[in-house]
């Protein structure tokens, strides 16, 4: 039996071969792990880059004809992308974070700068509320509706200080809540409050199917509810760019499916949705009326022009835009018209339809469904100034 036992040399050779195999396996494993880590890092970097690219709908207007010969346009839209960062605020849910650029300034309270010639104590105080169209998408601080209005008002009537409380995608309920919050904190109530509304409320009701909901209602709600669940051992993965990119793609796919399956239902319920929008808005204005009686300010609401309302002679780009809106959101143009018709079927001196502002304007004006270029802002500001002067005496007599 001793003759069958391996010799010391054979034992050493077998040990050497085993060590060699383990060594090769260790090298292969380390290479595989290194490649996997490299792929994970590369995927994370690519996903982070994709997430940093502004979405197409968020840059609507960048290629508008107005900006083609403007040397400042590229820098402005770069600032606009940077200034889109939001912060959570109680009750109103979101508002822009502070930002200081060359063309866009947002203060520590999330308020966009209005260029006012005179904000001395003798100046009339005007507070303005609305969504991104009033906030000034596509315009520098000097070319927003409120800045142009302030300058023209000062020249035509007298010193005025306008505060622009508008925020992107805000509906009228958020604006009324912001008004209440501002009144509680103000040392001096405003002389006049005006709203620039219409589009956001219609789109929100169209998307949510109910009144008094804000934009991204389902998404924000699901995030809140998800936070109440017991976190899994792999919850940290959800903080990675890769996870967020996959989640974004899946959400868009799911949203697309939902839009396709519910489009016909919305089309059949347009009258109901229009009723919901108008009833909710009028209820919000009753709250504003009560506040105006208590705090002593006048108020007026302007329902804005948009590519879906009014009778503007549309340019070729605007016609293509309208066709794309009808394709992607079936029934929305009809809902807008039904809502406007219903809102103004009963006269109200506090709610004024200015959807016809561009009815005699043939040039490219709309950058997106409701966003207008700075020249359009000027037309709207002058129209608002005209109506403030016209309705001023009548509104004042109610107090």
C-alpha positions as CSV (number, residue, x, y, z in Angstrom):
1,X,0.0,0.0,0.0
2,X,3.0,2.3,0.6
3,X,3.8,1.9,-3.0
4,X,0.5,3.4,-4.0
5,X,1.0,6.5,-1.8
6,X,2.0,9.7,-3.7
7,X,5.6,10.7,-3.4
8,X,6.5,14.0,-1.9
9,X,7.1,15.3,-5.4
10,X,3.6,14.3,-6.6
11,X,2.1,15.9,-3.5
12,X,4.0,19.1,-4.2
13,X,2.9,19.1,-7.8
14,X,-0.7,18.5,-7.0
15,X,-0.6,21.3,-4.4
16,X,1.0,23.6,-6.9
17,X,-1.7,22.8,-9.5
18,X,-4.4,23.4,-7.0
19,X,-2.9,26.7,-6.0
20,X,-2.6,27.6,-9.7
21,X,-6.3,26.8,-10.3
22,X,-7.4,28.8,-7.3
23,X,-5.1,31.6,-8.4
24,X,-6.6,31.6,-11.9
25,X,-10.1,31.5,-10.4
26,X,-9.2,34.4,-8.1
27,X,-7.9,36.4,-11.0
28,X,-11.0,35.7,-13.1
29,X,-13.3,36.6,-10.2
30,X,-11.5,39.8,-9.6
31,X,-11.7,40.7,-13.3
32,X,-15.4,39.9,-13.3
33,X,-16.0,41.9,-10.2
34,X,-14.0,44.8,-11.6
35,X,-15.9,44.7,-14.9
36,X,-19.2,44.6,-12.9
37,X,-18.2,47.5,-10.8
38,X,-17.1,49.4,-13.9
39,X,-20.4,48.7,-15.6
40,X,-22.4,49.8,-12.5
41,X,-20.4,53.0,-12.3
42,X,-20.8,53.6,-16.0
43,X,-24.5,52.9,-15.8
44,X,-24.9,55.3,-12.9
45,X,-22.9,58.0,-14.7
46,X,-25.0,57.6,-17.9
47,X,-28.3,57.6,-15.9
48,X,-27.1,60.7,-14.0
49,X,-26.3,62.4,-17.3
50,X,-29.7,61.5,-18.8
51,X,-31.5,62.8,-15.7
52,X,-29.6,66.1,-16.0
53,X,-30.8,66.6,-19.5
54,X,-33.9,68.9,-19.4
55,X,-37.1,67.3,-20.6
56,X,-38.4,68.6,-23.9
57,X,-41.6,69.9,-22.4
58,X,-39.6,71.8,-19.8
59,X,-37.8,73.8,-22.5
60,X,-40.8,74.5,-24.7
61,X,-40.0,77.8,-26.5
62,X,-36.2,77.5,-26.7
63,X,-36.5,77.1,-30.5
64,X,-39.2,79.7,-30.9
65,X,-38.7,82.2,-33.7
66,X,-38.5,85.1,-31.2
67,X,-35.2,83.9,-29.8
68,X,-33.3,83.1,-33.1
69,X,-31.6,86.5,-33.3
70,X,-31.3,87.1,-29.6
71,X,-27.7,86.7,-28.5
72,X,-28.7,86.3,-24.8
73,X,-31.2,83.4,-25.5
74,X,-28.8,80.5,-24.9
75,X,-27.6,81.9,-21.6
76,X,-31.2,82.7,-20.5
77,X,-32.4,79.1,-21.1
78,X,-29.4,77.8,-19.3
79,X,-30.4,79.9,-16.3
80,X,-34.0,78.8,-16.7
81,X,-33.0,75.1,-16.5
82,X,-30.9,75.9,-13.4
83,X,-33.7,77.9,-11.8
84,X,-36.2,75.1,-12.1
85,X,-35.1,73.5,-8.8
86,X,-38.1,73.3,-6.4
87,X,-38.4,73.3,-2.7
88,X,-41.2,72.0,-0.5
89,X,-43.4,74.6,1.2
90,X,-46.4,73.9,3.5
91,X,-49.9,74.1,2.0
92,X,-48.8,75.2,-1.5
93,X,-46.6,72.1,-1.8
94,X,-43.8,73.4,-4.0
95,X,-42.1,76.7,-5.0
96,X,-38.8,77.5,-6.7
97,X,-35.7,77.5,-4.6
98,X,-33.7,80.8,-4.3
99,X,-31.7,81.6,-7.5
100,X,-29.6,84.5,-8.7
101,X,-28.6,84.8,-12.3
102,X,-28.2,87.4,-14.9
103,X,-31.7,87.2,-16.2
104,X,-33.6,85.3,-13.5
105,X,-33.8,86.2,-9.8
106,X,-35.8,84.2,-7.2
107,X,-35.6,85.4,-3.6
108,X,-35.4,83.3,-0.4
109,X,-39.2,83.0,-0.3
110,X,-39.4,81.6,-3.8
111,X,-40.7,84.9,-5.3
112,X,-39.6,85.9,-8.8
113,X,-38.2,89.4,-9.0
114,X,-40.4,92.1,-10.5
115,X,-38.6,95.2,-11.8
116,X,-40.5,98.0,-10.1
117,X,-39.6,101.7,-10.8
118,X,-40.9,102.8,-7.3
119,X,-41.6,100.6,-4.3
120,X,-41.7,103.5,-1.8
121,X,-44.4,103.6,0.9
122,X,-46.4,106.0,-1.3
123,X,-46.6,103.4,-4.1
124,X,-49.8,101.4,-4.7
125,X,-49.3,97.8,-3.8
126,X,-50.4,95.1,-6.3
127,X,-50.1,91.4,-5.7
128,X,-50.3,89.1,-8.7
129,X,-51.0,85.3,-8.7
130,X,-50.9,82.7,-11.4
131,X,-48.8,79.9,-12.9
132,X,-45.8,79.7,-15.2
133,X,-47.3,82.0,-17.8
134,X,-47.4,84.9,-15.2
135,X,-44.1,83.7,-13.5
136,X,-42.4,84.5,-16.8
137,X,-41.3,81.4,-18.6
138,X,-39.2,82.6,-21.6
139,X,-38.7,86.1,-20.3
140,X,-36.0,87.8,-18.3
141,X,-37.0,89.6,-15.1
142,X,-37.5,92.9,-17.0
143,X,-39.8,91.3,-19.6
144,X,-42.3,89.4,-17.4
145,X,-45.9,90.6,-17.5
146,X,-45.6,92.0,-14.0
147,X,-42.4,94.0,-14.7
148,X,-43.9,95.5,-17.9
149,X,-47.1,96.2,-16.1
150,X,-45.3,98.0,-13.3
151,X,-43.4,100.2,-15.7
152,X,-46.5,101.1,-17.7
153,X,-48.7,101.6,-14.7
154,X,-46.1,104.0,-13.1
155,X,-46.1,106.1,-16.3
156,X,-49.9,106.1,-16.8
157,X,-51.3,106.1,-13.2
158,X,-48.6,106.6,-10.6
159,X,-46.1,104.8,-8.4
160,X,-46.8,101.1,-8.0
161,X,-45.0,98.1,-6.4
162,X,-46.0,94.7,-7.8
163,X,-45.2,91.4,-6.2
164,X,-45.4,88.4,-8.5
165,X,-46.5,85.4,-6.4
166,X,-46.9,83.2,-9.4
167,X,-45.3,79.7,-9.6
168,X,-45.1,77.1,-12.3
169,X,-48.0,74.7,-12.5
170,X,-50.0,76.3,-9.7
171,X,-53.7,76.0,-9.8
172,X,-56.1,78.6,-8.4
173,X,-56.5,76.8,-5.0
174,X,-52.7,77.1,-4.5
175,X,-52.9,80.8,-5.4
176,X,-55.7,81.4,-2.9
177,X,-53.7,79.6,-0.2
178,X,-50.6,81.7,-1.1
179,X,-52.8,84.9,-0.8
180,X,-54.0,83.9,2.6
181,X,-50.4,83.1,3.8
182,X,-49.1,86.4,2.4
183,X,-51.9,88.4,4.1
184,X,-51.2,86.8,7.5
185,X,-47.6,87.9,7.2
186,X,-48.0,91.4,5.6
187,X,-47.6,94.6,7.5
188,X,-49.7,96.3,4.9
189,X,-52.4,94.6,2.8
190,X,-52.3,95.2,-1.0
191,X,-54.4,97.8,-2.7
192,X,-55.2,95.4,-5.6
193,X,-54.9,91.6,-6.1
194,X,-55.1,90.1,-9.6
195,X,-55.1,86.6,-10.8
196,X,-53.9,85.4,-14.2
197,X,-55.6,82.0,-14.5
198,X,-57.5,79.5,-16.7
199,X,-55.0,77.2,-18.3
200,X,-53.6,75.5,-15.2
201,X,-57.0,74.8,-13.7
202,X,-58.3,73.3,-16.9
203,X,-55.3,71.0,-17.4
204,X,-55.3,69.9,-13.7
205,X,-59.0,68.9,-13.9
206,X,-58.3,67.2,-17.2
207,X,-55.4,65.2,-15.8
208,X,-56.9,64.4,-12.4
209,X,-60.5,63.9,-13.4
210,X,-61.6,65.9,-10.3
211,X,-61.7,69.4,-9.0
212,X,-59.3,71.0,-6.4
213,X,-56.4,68.8,-7.3
214,X,-52.9,70.1,-8.1
215,X,-50.5,68.9,-10.8
216,X,-48.6,65.6,-10.2
217,X,-51.2,64.8,-7.5
218,X,-50.9,61.0,-8.0
219,X,-47.1,61.0,-8.1
220,X,-46.7,63.2,-5.0
221,X,-49.3,61.2,-3.1
222,X,-47.6,57.9,-4.0
223,X,-44.3,59.2,-2.7
224,X,-45.8,60.2,0.6
225,X,-47.5,56.9,1.0
226,X,-44.4,55.0,0.0
227,X,-42.5,56.8,2.8
228,X,-44.8,55.2,5.3
229,X,-44.0,51.7,4.3
230,X,-41.3,49.7,6.1
231,X,-38.1,50.2,4.1
232,X,-36.5,47.2,2.5
233,X,-32.8,46.2,2.9
234,X,-32.2,47.5,-0.6
235,X,-34.0,50.8,-0.1
236,X,-30.7,52.7,-0.7
237,X,-30.9,51.5,-4.4
238,X,-33.8,53.9,-4.9
239,X,-31.5,56.8,-4.3
240,X,-29.3,55.9,-7.2
241,X,-29.5,57.7,-10.6
242,X,-29.9,54.3,-12.3
243,X,-33.0,53.5,-10.3
244,X,-34.5,57.0,-10.8
245,X,-33.9,56.8,-14.5
246,X,-35.6,53.4,-14.8
247,X,-38.5,54.8,-12.6
248,X,-38.8,57.8,-14.9
249,X,-39.0,55.7,-18.0
250,X,-41.5,53.3,-16.4
251,X,-43.7,56.1,-15.2
252,X,-43.8,57.7,-18.7
253,X,-44.7,54.3,-20.2
254,X,-47.4,53.9,-17.5
255,X,-48.7,57.4,-18.0
256,X,-48.9,56.9,-21.7
257,X,-51.0,53.8,-21.3
258,X,-53.3,55.6,-18.8
259,X,-53.7,58.5,-21.2
260,X,-54.5,56.2,-24.1
261,X,-57.1,54.1,-22.1
262,X,-58.8,57.1,-20.5
263,X,-58.8,59.5,-23.5
264,X,-62.2,58.2,-24.7
265,X,-63.7,58.5,-21.1
266,X,-62.5,62.1,-20.8
267,X,-64.0,62.9,-24.2
268,X,-67.4,61.7,-23.0
269,X,-67.1,63.7,-19.8
270,X,-65.9,67.1,-21.1
271,X,-69.1,68.9,-20.0
272,X,-68.8,67.4,-16.5
273,X,-65.1,68.4,-16.3
274,X,-65.9,71.9,-17.5
275,X,-68.5,72.2,-14.8
276,X,-66.1,71.0,-12.2
277,X,-63.5,73.5,-13.2
278,X,-65.9,76.5,-13.3
279,X,-67.6,75.6,-10.0
280,X,-64.3,75.1,-8.2
281,X,-62.9,78.4,-9.6
282,X,-66.0,80.4,-8.6
283,X,-65.8,78.8,-5.1
284,X,-62.2,80.0,-4.8
285,X,-63.2,83.5,-5.8
286,X,-65.8,83.5,-3.1
287,X,-62.9,82.9,-0.6
288,X,-61.0,85.8,-2.2
289,X,-64.1,88.0,-2.0
290,X,-64.3,87.3,1.8
291,X,-60.7,88.1,2.2
292,X,-61.0,91.3,0.2
293,X,-63.9,92.5,2.4
294,X,-61.9,91.7,5.6
295,X,-58.5,93.2,4.5
296,X,-59.9,96.0,2.3
297,X,-58.3,95.2,-1.1
298,X,-59.8,95.1,-4.6
299,X,-59.4,92.0,-6.7
300,X,-59.9,90.9,-10.3
301,X,-59.1,87.7,-12.2
302,X,-58.0,87.7,-15.8
303,X,-58.5,84.4,-17.8
304,X,-55.5,84.2,-20.0
305,X,-55.1,83.7,-23.7
306,X,-53.7,80.4,-24.9
307,X,-53.4,78.5,-28.2
308,X,-56.5,76.5,-27.2
309,X,-58.8,79.5,-26.8
310,X,-59.5,82.8,-28.5
311,X,-59.4,83.3,-32.3
312,X,-55.8,84.2,-33.0
313,X,-54.7,83.6,-36.6
314,X,-52.3,80.8,-36.0
315,X,-48.9,80.7,-37.6
316,X,-47.6,77.4,-39.0
317,X,-45.7,76.5,-35.9
318,X,-48.7,77.3,-33.7
319,X,-51.0,75.1,-35.9
320,X,-48.5,72.2,-35.6
321,X,-48.4,72.8,-31.8
322,X,-52.2,72.7,-31.6
323,X,-52.3,69.5,-33.7
324,X,-49.8,67.9,-31.4
325,X,-51.7,68.9,-28.3
326,X,-54.9,67.4,-29.7
327,X,-53.0,64.2,-30.5
328,X,-51.3,63.8,-27.1
329,X,-54.2,65.0,-25.0
330,X,-57.4,64.2,-26.9
331,X,-60.3,66.5,-25.9
332,X,-58.2,69.1,-24.1
333,X,-58.7,71.9,-26.7
334,X,-62.4,71.2,-26.6
335,X,-62.4,71.2,-22.8
336,X,-60.7,74.6,-22.7
337,X,-63.3,76.1,-25.0
338,X,-66.2,74.6,-23.1
339,X,-64.7,75.8,-19.8
340,X,-64.2,79.4,-21.1
341,X,-67.7,79.5,-22.6
342,X,-69.3,78.2,-19.4
343,X,-67.2,80.6,-17.2
344,X,-68.3,83.6,-19.1
345,X,-71.9,82.6,-19.7
346,X,-72.7,84.4,-16.5
347,X,-71.2,87.9,-16.3
348,X,-69.0,88.7,-13.3
349,X,-67.1,92.0,-13.0
350,X,-64.4,90.3,-11.0
351,X,-63.6,87.6,-13.7
352,X,-62.6,88.9,-17.1
353,X,-61.9,87.0,-20.3
354,X,-58.8,88.3,-22.1
355,X,-58.4,85.2,-24.3
356,X,-58.9,87.4,-27.3
357,X,-55.8,89.5,-26.7
358,X,-54.0,88.0,-29.7
359,X,-57.0,87.8,-32.0
360,X,-55.4,90.3,-34.4
361,X,-51.8,89.2,-34.0
362,X,-50.5,87.1,-36.9
363,X,-46.9,86.6,-35.8
364,X,-45.6,83.7,-33.8
365,X,-46.6,84.3,-30.2
366,X,-47.2,81.1,-28.4
367,X,-44.1,79.1,-27.4
368,X,-46.2,76.3,-25.8
369,X,-49.9,75.9,-25.0
370,X,-50.1,79.0,-22.8
371,X,-46.5,80.4,-22.7
372,X,-46.0,83.5,-24.8
373,X,-42.9,85.3,-25.9
374,X,-41.8,88.7,-24.3
375,X,-43.6,90.7,-27.0
376,X,-46.8,88.8,-26.1
377,X,-46.1,89.6,-22.4
378,X,-46.2,93.3,-23.4
379,X,-49.5,93.0,-25.1
380,X,-51.0,91.2,-22.1
381,X,-49.6,93.7,-19.7
382,X,-51.1,96.6,-21.6
383,X,-54.4,94.8,-21.8
384,X,-54.4,94.2,-18.0
385,X,-53.5,97.9,-17.4
386,X,-56.4,99.0,-19.6
387,X,-58.8,96.8,-17.7
388,X,-57.5,97.8,-14.3
389,X,-58.2,101.4,-15.2
390,X,-61.6,100.6,-16.7
391,X,-62.9,98.5,-13.8
392,X,-61.1,100.4,-11.1
393,X,-64.0,102.6,-10.1
394,X,-66.6,99.8,-10.3
395,X,-64.5,97.5,-8.2
396,X,-63.8,100.2,-5.6
397,X,-67.5,101.0,-5.3
398,X,-68.1,97.5,-4.0
399,X,-66.0,98.2,-0.9
